[in-house]
Amino acid sequence: MNNNDIEYCECKNSSAVYSQNDDFMWWDRCCDCNKVIEDSITYFNQSDEDY
């Protein structure tokens, strides 16, 4: 996911959320509008020792 192209959810009361991830981070999406929940992006703690 490219951080420059993110559209954030603006729903007042989302009925539910679901999580997605890629190689570097995970985030929550609104089930109603399918947009990213603001402040839900979390980066994996990847150190050279792990890989």
mmCIF file of the N, C-alpha and C atoms, coordinates in Angstrom:
data_MODEL
# 
_entry.id   MODEL 
# 
loop_
_atom_site.group_PDB 
_atom_site.id 
_atom_site.type_symbol 
_atom_site.label_atom_id 
_atom_site.label_alt_id 
_atom_site.label_comp_id 
_atom_site.label_asym_id 
_atom_site.label_entity_id 
_atom_site.label_seq_id 
_atom_site.pdbx_PDB_ins_code 
_atom_site.Cartn_x 
_atom_site.Cartn_y 
_atom_site.Cartn_z 
_atom_site.occupancy 
_atom_site.B_iso_or_equiv 
_atom_site.pdbx_formal_charge 
_atom_site.auth_seq_id 
_atom_site.auth_comp_id 
_atom_site.auth_asym_id 
_atom_site.auth_atom_id 
_atom_site.pdbx_PDB_model_num 
ATOM 1   N N  . MET A 1 1  ? 0.852   -1.173  0.000  1.00 0.00 ? 1  MET A N  1 
ATOM 2   C CA . MET A 1 1  ? 0.000   0.000   0.000  1.00 0.00 ? 1  MET A CA 1 
ATOM 3   C C  . MET A 1 1  ? 0.894   1.231   0.000  1.00 0.00 ? 1  MET A C  1 
ATOM 4   N N  . ASN A 1 2  ? 0.607   2.144   -0.865 1.00 0.00 ? 2  ASN A N  1 
ATOM 5   C CA . ASN A 1 2  ? 1.355   3.387   -0.959 1.00 0.00 ? 2  ASN A CA 1 
ATOM 6   C C  . ASN A 1 2  ? 0.687   4.431   -0.066 1.00 0.00 ? 2  ASN A C  1 
ATOM 7   N N  . ASN A 1 3  ? 1.402   4.951   0.917  1.00 0.00 ? 3  ASN A N  1 
ATOM 8   C CA . ASN A 1 3  ? 0.834   5.902   1.873  1.00 0.00 ? 3  ASN A CA 1 
ATOM 9   C C  . ASN A 1 3  ? 0.312   7.167   1.225  1.00 0.00 ? 3  ASN A C  1 
ATOM 10  N N  . ASN A 1 4  ? 0.804   7.516   0.050  1.00 0.00 ? 4  ASN A N  1 
ATOM 11  C CA . ASN A 1 4  ? 0.350   8.730   -0.622 1.00 0.00 ? 4  ASN A CA 1 
ATOM 12  C C  . ASN A 1 4  ? -1.027  8.573   -1.249 1.00 0.00 ? 4  ASN A C  1 
ATOM 13  N N  . ASP A 1 5  ? -1.461  7.339   -1.467 1.00 0.00 ? 5  ASP A N  1 
ATOM 14  C CA . ASP A 1 5  ? -2.726  7.079   -2.146 1.00 0.00 ? 5  ASP A CA 1 
ATOM 15  C C  . ASP A 1 5  ? -3.825  6.595   -1.207 1.00 0.00 ? 5  ASP A C  1 
ATOM 16  N N  . ILE A 1 6  ? -3.633  6.722   0.082  1.00 0.00 ? 6  ILE A N  1 
ATOM 17  C CA . ILE A 1 6  ? -4.597  6.191   1.047  1.00 0.00 ? 6  ILE A CA 1 
ATOM 18  C C  . ILE A 1 6  ? -5.815  7.105   1.141  1.00 0.00 ? 6  ILE A C  1 
ATOM 19  N N  . GLU A 1 7  ? -6.986  6.483   1.078  1.00 0.00 ? 7  GLU A N  1 
ATOM 20  C CA . GLU A 1 7  ? -8.233  7.187   1.354  1.00 0.00 ? 7  GLU A CA 1 
ATOM 21  C C  . GLU A 1 7  ? -8.737  6.683   2.704  1.00 0.00 ? 7  GLU A C  1 
ATOM 22  N N  . TYR A 1 8  ? -9.018  7.619   3.610  1.00 0.00 ? 8  TYR A N  1 
ATOM 23  C CA . TYR A 1 8  ? -9.435  7.251   4.958  1.00 0.00 ? 8  TYR A CA 1 
ATOM 24  C C  . TYR A 1 8  ? -10.950 7.238   5.097  1.00 0.00 ? 8  TYR A C  1 
ATOM 25  N N  . CYS A 1 9  ? -11.410 6.343   5.937  1.00 0.00 ? 9  CYS A N  1 
ATOM 26  C CA . CYS A 1 9  ? -12.833 6.202   6.243  1.00 0.00 ? 9  CYS A CA 1 
ATOM 27  C C  . CYS A 1 9  ? -13.353 7.479   6.895  1.00 0.00 ? 9  CYS A C  1 
ATOM 28  N N  . GLU A 1 10 ? -14.543 7.897   6.489  1.00 0.00 ? 10 GLU A N  1 
ATOM 29  C CA . GLU A 1 10 ? -15.194 9.050   7.096  1.00 0.00 ? 10 GLU A CA 1 
ATOM 30  C C  . GLU A 1 10 ? -16.561 8.681   7.654  1.00 0.00 ? 10 GLU A C  1 
ATOM 31  N N  . CYS A 1 11 ? -16.829 7.387   7.777  1.00 0.00 ? 11 CYS A N  1 
ATOM 32  C CA . CYS A 1 11 ? -18.111 6.929   8.320  1.00 0.00 ? 11 CYS A CA 1 
ATOM 33  C C  . CYS A 1 11 ? -18.224 7.341   9.786  1.00 0.00 ? 11 CYS A C  1 
ATOM 34  N N  . LYS A 1 12 ? -19.388 7.746   10.192 1.00 0.00 ? 12 LYS A N  1 
ATOM 35  C CA . LYS A 1 12 ? -19.620 8.148   11.589 1.00 0.00 ? 12 LYS A CA 1 
ATOM 36  C C  . LYS A 1 12 ? -19.608 6.933   12.514 1.00 0.00 ? 12 LYS A C  1 
ATOM 37  N N  . ASN A 1 13 ? -20.301 5.866   12.123 1.00 0.00 ? 13 ASN A N  1 
ATOM 38  C CA . ASN A 1 13 ? -20.394 4.647   12.927 1.00 0.00 ? 13 ASN A CA 1 
ATOM 39  C C  . ASN A 1 13 ? -20.242 3.435   12.021 1.00 0.00 ? 13 ASN A C  1 
ATOM 40  N N  . SER A 1 14 ? -19.040 2.965   11.881 1.00 0.00 ? 14 SER A N  1 
ATOM 41  C CA . SER A 1 14 ? -18.785 1.804   11.033 1.00 0.00 ? 14 SER A CA 1 
ATOM 42  C C  . SER A 1 14 ? -19.410 0.561   11.664 1.00 0.00 ? 14 SER A C  1 
ATOM 43  N N  . SER A 1 15 ? -20.012 -0.280  10.836 1.00 0.00 ? 15 SER A N  1 
ATOM 44  C CA . SER A 1 15 ? -20.641 -1.492  11.361 1.00 0.00 ? 15 SER A CA 1 
ATOM 45  C C  . SER A 1 15 ? -19.604 -2.549  11.747 1.00 0.00 ? 15 SER A C  1 
ATOM 46  N N  . ALA A 1 16 ? -18.435 -2.524  11.086 1.00 0.00 ? 16 ALA A N  1 
ATOM 47  C CA . ALA A 1 16 ? -17.367 -3.490  11.386 1.00 0.00 ? 16 ALA A CA 1 
ATOM 48  C C  . ALA A 1 16 ? -16.104 -3.070  10.658 1.00 0.00 ? 16 ALA A C  1 
ATOM 49  N N  . VAL A 1 17 ? -14.988 -3.655  11.065 1.00 0.00 ? 17 VAL A N  1 
ATOM 50  C CA . VAL A 1 17 ? -13.710 -3.437  10.389 1.00 0.00 ? 17 VAL A CA 1 
ATOM 51  C C  . VAL A 1 17 ? -13.053 -4.782  10.148 1.00 0.00 ? 17 VAL A C  1 
ATOM 52  N N  . TYR A 1 18 ? -12.124 -4.816  9.203  1.00 0.00 ? 18 TYR A N  1 
ATOM 53  C CA . TYR A 1 18 ? -11.315 -6.010  8.966  1.00 0.00 ? 18 TYR A CA 1 
ATOM 54  C C  . TYR A 1 18 ? -9.882  -5.576  8.732  1.00 0.00 ? 18 TYR A C  1 
ATOM 55  N N  . SER A 1 19 ? -8.947  -6.474  8.952  1.00 0.00 ? 19 SER A N  1 
ATOM 56  C CA . SER A 1 19 ? -7.521  -6.160  8.837  1.00 0.00 ? 19 SER A CA 1 
ATOM 57  C C  . SER A 1 19 ? -6.949  -6.671  7.534  1.00 0.00 ? 19 SER A C  1 
ATOM 58  N N  . GLN A 1 20 ? -5.978  -5.934  7.021  1.00 0.00 ? 20 GLN A N  1 
ATOM 59  C CA . GLN A 1 20 ? -5.208  -6.332  5.853  1.00 0.00 ? 20 GLN A CA 1 
ATOM 60  C C  . GLN A 1 20 ? -3.737  -6.113  6.157  1.00 0.00 ? 20 GLN A C  1 
ATOM 61  N N  . ASN A 1 21 ? -2.878  -6.731  5.369  1.00 0.00 ? 21 ASN A N  1 
ATOM 62  C CA . ASN A 1 21 ? -1.453  -6.492  5.552  1.00 0.00 ? 21 ASN A CA 1 
ATOM 63  C C  . ASN A 1 21 ? -0.704  -6.699  4.246  1.00 0.00 ? 21 ASN A C  1 
ATOM 64  N N  . ASP A 1 22 ? 0.527   -6.174  4.230  1.00 0.00 ? 22 ASP A N  1 
ATOM 65  C CA . ASP A 1 22 ? 1.462   -6.439  3.148  1.00 0.00 ? 22 ASP A CA 1 
ATOM 66  C C  . ASP A 1 22 ? 2.785   -6.805  3.803  1.00 0.00 ? 22 ASP A C  1 
ATOM 67  N N  . ASP A 1 23 ? 3.878   -6.710  3.085  1.00 0.00 ? 23 ASP A N  1 
ATOM 68  C CA . ASP A 1 23 ? 5.168   -7.126  3.633  1.00 0.00 ? 23 ASP A CA 1 
ATOM 69  C C  . ASP A 1 23 ? 5.695   -6.204  4.725  1.00 0.00 ? 23 ASP A C  1 
ATOM 70  N N  . PHE A 1 24 ? 5.184   -4.986  4.817  1.00 0.00 ? 24 PHE A N  1 
ATOM 71  C CA . PHE A 1 24 ? 5.758   -3.993  5.717  1.00 0.00 ? 24 PHE A CA 1 
ATOM 72  C C  . PHE A 1 24 ? 4.838   -3.515  6.837  1.00 0.00 ? 24 PHE A C  1 
ATOM 73  N N  . MET A 1 25 ? 3.517   -3.687  6.681  1.00 0.00 ? 25 MET A N  1 
ATOM 74  C CA . MET A 1 25 ? 2.593   -3.122  7.655  1.00 0.00 ? 25 MET A CA 1 
ATOM 75  C C  . MET A 1 25 ? 1.243   -3.825  7.610  1.00 0.00 ? 25 MET A C  1 
ATOM 76  N N  . TRP A 1 26 ? 0.414   -3.514  8.612  1.00 0.00 ? 26 TRP A N  1 
ATOM 77  C CA . TRP A 1 26 ? -0.972  -3.944  8.585  1.00 0.00 ? 26 TRP A CA 1 
ATOM 78  C C  . TRP A 1 26 ? -1.845  -2.753  8.933  1.00 0.00 ? 26 TRP A C  1 
ATOM 79  N N  . TRP A 1 27 ? -3.145  -2.841  8.572  1.00 0.00 ? 27 TRP A N  1 
ATOM 80  C CA . TRP A 1 27 ? -4.073  -1.745  8.769  1.00 0.00 ? 27 TRP A CA 1 
ATOM 81  C C  . TRP A 1 27 ? -5.483  -2.303  8.830  1.00 0.00 ? 27 TRP A C  1 
ATOM 82  N N  . ASP A 1 28 ? -6.408  -1.497  9.345  1.00 0.00 ? 28 ASP A N  1 
ATOM 83  C CA . ASP A 1 28 ? -7.826  -1.860  9.410  1.00 0.00 ? 28 ASP A CA 1 
ATOM 84  C C  . ASP A 1 28 ? -8.586  -1.112  8.338  1.00 0.00 ? 28 ASP A C  1 
ATOM 85  N N  . ARG A 1 29 ? -9.604  -1.788  7.802  1.00 0.00 ? 29 ARG A N  1 
ATOM 86  C CA . ARG A 1 29 ? -10.483 -1.179  6.803  1.00 0.00 ? 29 ARG A CA 1 
ATOM 87  C C  . ARG A 1 29 ? -11.922 -1.234  7.291  1.00 0.00 ? 29 ARG A C  1 
ATOM 88  N N  . CYS A 1 30 ? -12.670 -0.242  6.929  1.00 0.00 ? 30 CYS A N  1 
ATOM 89  C CA . CYS A 1 30 ? -14.090 -0.168  7.242  1.00 0.00 ? 30 CYS A CA 1 
ATOM 90  C C  . CYS A 1 30 ? -14.860 -1.133  6.322  1.00 0.00 ? 30 CYS A C  1 
ATOM 91  N N  . CYS A 1 31 ? -15.757 -1.909  6.885  1.00 0.00 ? 31 CYS A N  1 
ATOM 92  C CA . CYS A 1 31 ? -16.562 -2.827  6.064  1.00 0.00 ? 31 CYS A CA 1 
ATOM 93  C C  . CYS A 1 31 ? -17.639 -2.087  5.265  1.00 0.00 ? 31 CYS A C  1 
ATOM 94  N N  . ASP A 1 32 ? -17.996 -0.892  5.699  1.00 0.00 ? 32 ASP A N  1 
ATOM 95  C CA . ASP A 1 32 ? -19.044 -0.142  5.010  1.00 0.00 ? 32 ASP A CA 1 
ATOM 96  C C  . ASP A 1 32 ? -18.536 0.560   3.754  1.00 0.00 ? 32 ASP A C  1 
ATOM 97  N N  . CYS A 1 33 ? -17.388 1.242   3.860  1.00 0.00 ? 33 CYS A N  1 
ATOM 98  C CA . CYS A 1 33 ? -16.886 2.011   2.716  1.00 0.00 ? 33 CYS A CA 1 
ATOM 99  C C  . CYS A 1 33 ? -15.596 1.434   2.130  1.00 0.00 ? 33 CYS A C  1 
ATOM 100 N N  . ASN A 1 34 ? -15.002 0.447   2.796  1.00 0.00 ? 34 ASN A N  1 
ATOM 101 C CA . ASN A 1 34 ? -13.781 -0.240  2.357  1.00 0.00 ? 34 ASN A CA 1 
ATOM 102 C C  . ASN A 1 34 ? -12.561 0.684   2.329  1.00 0.00 ? 34 ASN A C  1 
ATOM 103 N N  . LYS A 1 35 ? -12.583 1.758   3.114  1.00 0.00 ? 35 LYS A N  1 
ATOM 104 C CA . LYS A 1 35 ? -11.439 2.659   3.211  1.00 0.00 ? 35 LYS A CA 1 
ATOM 105 C C  . LYS A 1 35 ? -10.681 2.391   4.504  1.00 0.00 ? 35 LYS A C  1 
ATOM 106 N N  . VAL A 1 36 ? -9.429  2.836   4.550  1.00 0.00 ? 36 VAL A N  1 
ATOM 107 C CA . VAL A 1 36 ? -8.562  2.602   5.702  1.00 0.00 ? 36 VAL A CA 1 
ATOM 108 C C  . VAL A 1 36 ? -9.049  3.415   6.899  1.00 0.00 ? 36 VAL A C  1 
ATOM 109 N N  . ILE A 1 37 ? -9.016  2.781   8.078  1.00 0.00 ? 37 ILE A N  1 
ATOM 110 C CA . ILE A 1 37 ? -9.339  3.471   9.321  1.00 0.00 ? 37 ILE A CA 1 
ATOM 111 C C  . ILE A 1 37 ? -8.119  4.307   9.708  1.00 0.00 ? 37 ILE A C  1 
ATOM 112 N N  . GLU A 1 38 ? -8.326  5.598   9.884  1.00 0.00 ? 38 GLU A N  1 
ATOM 113 C CA . GLU A 1 38 ? -7.223  6.499   10.208 1.00 0.00 ? 38 GLU A CA 1 
ATOM 114 C C  . GLU A 1 38 ? -6.548  6.066   11.508 1.00 0.00 ? 38 GLU A C  1 
ATOM 115 N N  . ASP A 1 39 ? -5.249  6.160   11.562 1.00 0.00 ? 39 ASP A N  1 
ATOM 116 C CA . ASP A 1 39 ? -4.414  5.788   12.715 1.00 0.00 ? 39 ASP A CA 1 
ATOM 117 C C  . ASP A 1 39 ? -4.365  4.279   12.967 1.00 0.00 ? 39 ASP A C  1 
ATOM 118 N N  . SER A 1 40 ? -4.784  3.459   12.017 1.00 0.00 ? 40 SER A N  1 
ATOM 119 C CA . SER A 1 40 ? -4.722  2.011   12.227 1.00 0.00 ? 40 SER A CA 1 
ATOM 120 C C  . SER A 1 40 ? -3.501  1.368   11.575 1.00 0.00 ? 40 SER A C  1 
ATOM 121 N N  . ILE A 1 41 ? -2.732  2.134   10.804 1.00 0.00 ? 41 ILE A N  1 
ATOM 122 C CA . ILE A 1 41 ? -1.566  1.583   10.112 1.00 0.00 ? 41 ILE A CA 1 
ATOM 123 C C  . ILE A 1 41 ? -0.458  1.322   11.128 1.00 0.00 ? 41 ILE A C  1 
ATOM 124 N N  . THR A 1 42 ? 0.016   0.075   11.149 1.00 0.00 ? 42 THR A N  1 
ATOM 125 C CA . THR A 1 42 ? 1.086   -0.323  12.058 1.00 0.00 ? 42 THR A CA 1 
ATOM 126 C C  . THR A 1 42 ? 2.161   -1.019  11.245 1.00 0.00 ? 42 THR A C  1 
ATOM 127 N N  . TYR A 1 43 ? 3.401   -0.562  11.408 1.00 0.00 ? 43 TYR A N  1 
ATOM 128 C CA . TYR A 1 43 ? 4.515   -1.146  10.668 1.00 0.00 ? 43 TYR A CA 1 
ATOM 129 C C  . TYR A 1 43 ? 5.085   -2.331  11.432 1.00 0.00 ? 43 TYR A C  1 
ATOM 130 N N  . PHE A 1 44 ? 5.441   -3.379  10.692 1.00 0.00 ? 44 PHE A N  1 
ATOM 131 C CA . PHE A 1 44 ? 6.090   -4.526  11.306 1.00 0.00 ? 44 PHE A CA 1 
ATOM 132 C C  . PHE A 1 44 ? 7.459   -4.107  11.808 1.00 0.00 ? 44 PHE A C  1 
ATOM 133 N N  . ASN A 1 45 ? 7.891   -4.695  12.895 1.00 0.00 ? 45 ASN A N  1 
ATOM 134 C CA . ASN A 1 45 ? 9.211   -4.437  13.452 1.00 0.00 ? 45 ASN A CA 1 
ATOM 135 C C  . ASN A 1 45 ? 10.197  -5.380  12.759 1.00 0.00 ? 45 ASN A C  1 
ATOM 136 N N  . GLN A 1 46 ? 10.746  -4.933  11.646 1.00 0.00 ? 46 GLN A N  1 
ATOM 137 C CA . GLN A 1 46 ? 11.655  -5.759  10.861 1.00 0.00 ? 46 GLN A CA 1 
ATOM 138 C C  . GLN A 1 46 ? 13.085  -5.298  11.081 1.00 0.00 ? 46 GLN A C  1 
ATOM 139 N N  . SER A 1 47 ? 13.857  -6.149  11.685 1.00 0.00 ? 47 SER A N  1 
ATOM 140 C CA . SER A 1 47 ? 15.271  -5.847  11.845 1.00 0.00 ? 47 SER A CA 1 
ATOM 141 C C  . SER A 1 47 ? 16.089  -6.805  10.981 1.00 0.00 ? 47 SER A C  1 
ATOM 142 N N  . ASP A 1 48 ? 17.312  -6.461  10.722 1.00 0.00 ? 48 ASP A N  1 
ATOM 143 C CA . ASP A 1 48 ? 18.171  -7.301  9.905  1.00 0.00 ? 48 ASP A CA 1 
ATOM 144 C C  . ASP A 1 48 ? 18.386  -8.671  10.543 1.00 0.00 ? 48 ASP A C  1 
ATOM 145 N N  . GLU A 1 49 ? 18.297  -8.759  11.849 1.00 0.00 ? 49 GLU A N  1 
ATOM 146 C CA . GLU A 1 49 ? 18.472  -10.020 12.546 1.00 0.00 ? 49 GLU A CA 1 
ATOM 147 C C  . GLU A 1 49 ? 17.354  -11.004 12.238 1.00 0.00 ? 49 GLU A C  1 
ATOM 148 N N  . ASP A 1 50 ? 16.154  -10.461 11.950 1.00 0.00 ? 50 ASP A N  1 
ATOM 149 C CA . ASP A 1 50 ? 14.999  -11.312 11.683 1.00 0.00 ? 50 ASP A CA 1 
ATOM 150 C C  . ASP A 1 50 ? 15.013  -11.897 10.282 1.00 0.00 ? 50 ASP A C  1 
ATOM 151 N N  . TYR A 1 51 ? 15.739  -11.265 9.360  1.00 0.00 ? 51 TYR A N  1 
ATOM 152 C CA . TYR A 1 51 ? 15.663  -11.688 7.960  1.00 0.00 ? 51 TYR A CA 1 
ATOM 153 C C  . TYR A 1 51 ? 16.993  -12.071 7.416  1.00 0.00 ? 51 TYR A C  1 
# 
